[in-house]
Amino acid sequence: MTDWQIATVIAQTRHTESARSLRLALSEPFRGLPGQHLDIRLTAEDGYSTARTYSLSDVRESRTVEVTVERAEDGEVSPYLVDVVEVGEPLEVTRPHGGFFTWDGTDPRPVQLIAGGSGLAPLIAMIRTREVAAPMVPFDLVYSLRSPDRMLFADDLRQIVERHRLPVHLAYTRVAPDDKGRPVGRLGATELAEITIAADRDPTVFICGPNRFVEHAAAAMVAAGHPPDRIRTERFG
């Protein structure tokens, strides 16, 4: 049986028209792992309830966590979380779950992150944890998104780039800023091999995003020489 607790929304960050992050104060503190997710349940006045799973985008504290939600137009939970719930209101949540798609901060091996769209959320949790737990571990991020107005965690990424904390490769698939030299389009296997950490450095590869993006990126990394058991994937849609 799932154990639920009441969490309180204490802050929110609007990333795009269709996505925002919610910081939750927990009634029963826990320590999540970067890459995990939790369930959020909504219950209507007539007793009907439904729950959905959302990635944790910040697990650095035990008394608060952050979840990041992108609205699914036909969703039952995400429209409420993105557009309706306000700071100060309660939400029912579970403890974090998921163990395969997690980063261990004690592992000194390089980490290659590849995100498609809102798949950036659990990878940001890894980046944020690295900042406080293992800043010397080599990290690299590839982020594929449709257009600049769909970017999540823009402030985080700007600071990462400005302070040279890790390489960030942005790949716009439909519309790109005028100052970007890369042509608009899907990330190809050759390009991925060129901009990611080489297989001979034995990185752990985390790939998160829509199904087709994850399958394409994982196949490209295997073709580039990365052993399948060094590639971890999380997908949605």
C-alpha positions as CSV (number, residue, x, y, z in Angstrom):
1,M,0.0,0.0,0.0
2,T,1.3,3.5,-0.9
3,D,2.0,5.8,2.0
4,W,0.8,9.3,1.4
5,Q,1.8,12.5,3.2
6,I,0.6,16.1,3.0
7,A,3.1,18.5,1.5
8,T,2.6,22.3,1.3
9,V,3.5,24.3,-1.8
10,I,5.9,27.0,-0.5
11,A,7.3,28.4,-3.8
12,Q,6.8,28.1,-7.5
13,T,8.9,28.9,-10.6
14,R,7.2,29.5,-13.9
15,H,9.6,28.2,-16.7
16,T,7.3,28.4,-19.7
17,E,3.7,28.9,-20.5
18,S,3.2,25.1,-20.0
19,A,5.7,24.2,-17.3
20,R,6.6,25.2,-13.8
21,S,8.3,23.9,-10.7
22,L,6.8,23.6,-7.3
23,R,8.8,23.6,-4.1
24,L,7.1,21.4,-1.4
25,A,7.5,21.5,2.3
26,L,7.2,17.9,3.6
27,S,5.3,16.9,6.7
28,E,7.5,13.8,6.9
29,P,11.1,14.6,5.8
30,F,12.9,12.2,3.5
31,R,16.1,12.2,1.5
32,G,15.6,11.7,-2.2
33,L,18.2,10.7,-4.8
34,P,18.9,12.7,-7.9
35,G,16.9,11.1,-10.7
36,Q,14.0,9.8,-8.6
37,H,10.4,10.8,-8.9
38,L,7.3,10.9,-6.7
39,D,3.5,10.6,-7.1
40,I,1.1,13.5,-6.6
41,R,-2.5,12.7,-5.9
42,L,-5.6,14.9,-6.4
43,T,-8.9,14.1,-4.8
44,A,-12.2,15.7,-5.9
45,E,-15.0,16.7,-3.6
46,D,-17.0,13.6,-4.8
47,G,-14.2,11.3,-3.6
48,Y,-12.7,10.6,-7.1
49,S,-8.9,10.6,-6.9
50,T,-6.1,10.2,-9.5
51,A,-2.3,10.3,-9.2
52,R,0.6,10.9,-11.6
53,T,4.3,10.6,-11.3
54,Y,6.6,13.6,-11.6
55,S,10.4,14.0,-11.5
56,L,12.2,15.6,-8.6
57,S,14.3,18.5,-9.8
58,D,15.9,19.3,-6.4
59,V,16.7,16.8,-3.7
60,R,19.4,18.7,-1.8
61,E,17.3,19.1,1.3
62,S,15.3,16.6,3.4
63,R,12.5,18.9,4.5
64,T,11.7,20.3,1.1
65,V,11.8,19.0,-2.5
66,E,11.1,20.4,-5.9
67,V,9.0,18.8,-8.6
68,T,8.8,20.0,-12.2
69,V,5.6,19.6,-14.2
70,E,4.8,20.2,-17.9
71,R,1.1,20.4,-18.7
72,A,-0.4,17.6,-20.7
73,E,-3.4,19.0,-22.5
74,D,-5.5,15.9,-21.8
75,G,-4.1,15.4,-18.4
76,E,-6.0,15.1,-15.1
77,V,-3.3,16.3,-12.8
78,S,-0.7,18.4,-14.6
79,P,-3.1,21.2,-15.6
80,Y,-4.0,21.7,-12.0
81,L,-0.3,21.7,-10.9
82,V,0.8,24.0,-13.7
83,D,-2.1,26.5,-13.7
84,V,-4.2,26.3,-10.6
85,V,-2.5,25.3,-7.3
86,E,-1.1,28.2,-5.4
87,V,1.6,28.8,-2.8
88,G,0.2,27.7,0.7
89,E,-2.0,25.0,-0.6
90,P,-1.6,21.3,0.3
91,L,-0.8,18.4,-2.0
92,E,-0.7,14.6,-1.3
93,V,2.6,13.1,-2.2
94,T,4.5,9.8,-1.8
95,R,8.1,9.2,-0.9
96,P,10.5,9.1,-3.8
97,H,10.8,6.0,-5.9
98,G,12.9,4.7,-8.7
99,G,16.4,3.4,-8.2
100,F,17.9,2.6,-11.6
101,F,17.9,6.2,-13.0
102,T,19.8,7.8,-10.2
103,W,23.3,9.3,-9.8
104,D,25.5,8.2,-6.9
105,G,27.6,11.2,-5.8
106,T,30.3,8.9,-4.5
107,D,31.0,7.6,-8.1
108,P,34.0,9.5,-9.5
109,R,33.4,8.5,-13.1
110,P,32.3,11.2,-15.7
111,V,28.5,11.7,-16.2
112,Q,27.0,12.5,-19.6
113,L,23.4,14.0,-19.4
114,I,21.2,14.1,-22.5
115,A,17.8,15.7,-22.1
116,G,14.8,16.1,-24.5
117,G,12.3,18.8,-23.5
118,S,11.0,18.4,-19.9
119,G,13.3,15.4,-19.5
120,L,15.8,18.0,-18.2
121,A,14.0,18.0,-14.8
122,P,15.7,14.9,-13.2
123,L,19.0,15.8,-14.8
124,I,18.9,19.2,-13.1
125,A,18.5,17.4,-9.8
126,M,21.8,15.6,-10.6
127,I,23.6,18.8,-11.6
128,R,22.4,20.6,-8.4
129,T,23.5,17.6,-6.2
130,R,26.9,17.6,-7.9
131,E,27.3,21.2,-7.0
132,V,27.2,20.5,-3.3
133,A,28.3,16.8,-3.1
134,A,30.9,16.2,-5.8
135,P,31.8,19.3,-7.8
136,M,35.0,17.7,-9.3
137,V,33.2,14.9,-11.0
138,P,33.1,15.7,-14.8
139,F,29.6,16.4,-16.1
140,D,28.4,17.3,-19.6
141,L,24.9,18.3,-20.6
142,V,23.2,18.0,-24.0
143,Y,19.7,19.6,-24.0
144,S,17.4,19.3,-27.0
145,L,14.4,21.6,-27.1
146,R,12.0,22.9,-29.7
147,S,12.6,26.7,-29.2
148,P,13.9,29.2,-26.7
149,D,10.4,29.8,-25.2
150,R,10.3,26.1,-24.2
151,M,13.5,26.2,-22.2
152,L,13.3,24.9,-18.6
153,F,15.7,26.2,-15.8
154,A,17.0,29.0,-18.0
155,D,18.5,30.8,-15.0
156,D,20.3,27.7,-13.8
157,L,21.7,27.0,-17.3
158,R,22.8,30.6,-17.7
159,Q,24.8,30.5,-14.5
160,I,26.3,27.1,-15.3
161,V,27.6,28.5,-18.6
162,E,28.7,31.8,-17.3
163,R,30.7,30.2,-14.4
164,H,32.1,27.4,-16.6
165,R,30.8,24.7,-14.2
166,L,30.2,22.2,-17.0
167,P,29.8,22.1,-20.8
168,V,26.2,22.8,-22.0
169,H,25.2,22.0,-25.6
170,L,21.8,23.4,-26.7
171,A,20.2,21.9,-29.7
172,Y,17.1,23.7,-31.0
173,T,14.9,21.5,-33.2
174,R,12.4,24.1,-34.6
175,V,13.4,27.7,-33.8
176,A,16.8,29.0,-32.5
177,P,18.1,32.3,-31.2
178,D,19.8,34.4,-33.9
179,D,23.2,34.1,-32.1
180,K,23.3,30.3,-32.2
181,G,25.6,28.9,-34.9
182,R,24.1,25.4,-34.9
183,P,21.5,24.9,-37.6
184,V,18.0,24.1,-36.3
185,G,17.2,20.4,-36.4
186,R,17.2,17.1,-34.7
187,L,20.4,15.9,-33.0
188,G,22.0,13.3,-35.3
189,A,24.1,10.4,-34.2
190,T,27.3,11.9,-35.5
191,E,26.7,15.2,-33.8
192,L,25.9,13.4,-30.5
193,A,29.1,11.4,-30.7
194,E,31.1,14.6,-31.3
195,I,29.7,16.7,-28.5
196,T,29.4,14.1,-25.7
197,I,32.0,12.5,-23.5
198,A,34.0,9.9,-25.3
199,A,33.2,6.2,-24.6
200,D,36.9,5.5,-23.7
201,R,36.4,7.8,-20.6
202,D,33.7,5.3,-19.3
203,P,31.0,7.8,-18.5
204,T,27.6,7.0,-17.0
205,V,25.1,8.2,-19.6
206,F,21.7,9.4,-18.4
207,I,19.1,10.1,-21.1
208,C,15.6,11.4,-20.3
209,G,12.8,12.7,-22.6
210,P,10.0,11.5,-24.9
211,N,10.1,7.9,-26.1
212,R,11.4,8.5,-29.6
213,F,14.1,10.9,-28.4
214,V,15.4,8.5,-25.8
215,E,15.4,5.6,-28.2
216,H,17.3,7.7,-30.8
217,A,19.8,9.1,-28.3
218,A,20.5,5.7,-26.7
219,A,21.1,4.0,-30.1
220,A,23.4,6.8,-31.0
221,M,25.5,6.4,-27.8
222,V,25.7,2.7,-28.3
223,A,26.9,3.3,-31.9
224,A,29.5,5.7,-30.5
225,G,30.9,2.8,-28.4
226,H,29.2,3.3,-25.1
227,P,28.4,-0.1,-23.5
228,P,24.6,-0.5,-23.0
229,D,25.0,-1.2,-19.3
230,R,26.5,2.3,-18.9
231,I,23.4,3.9,-20.4
232,R,20.4,4.7,-18.2
233,T,17.2,5.9,-19.7
234,E,14.0,7.5,-18.4
235,R,11.2,8.1,-20.8
236,F,7.6,9.4,-21.0
237,G,4.8,9.7,-23.5
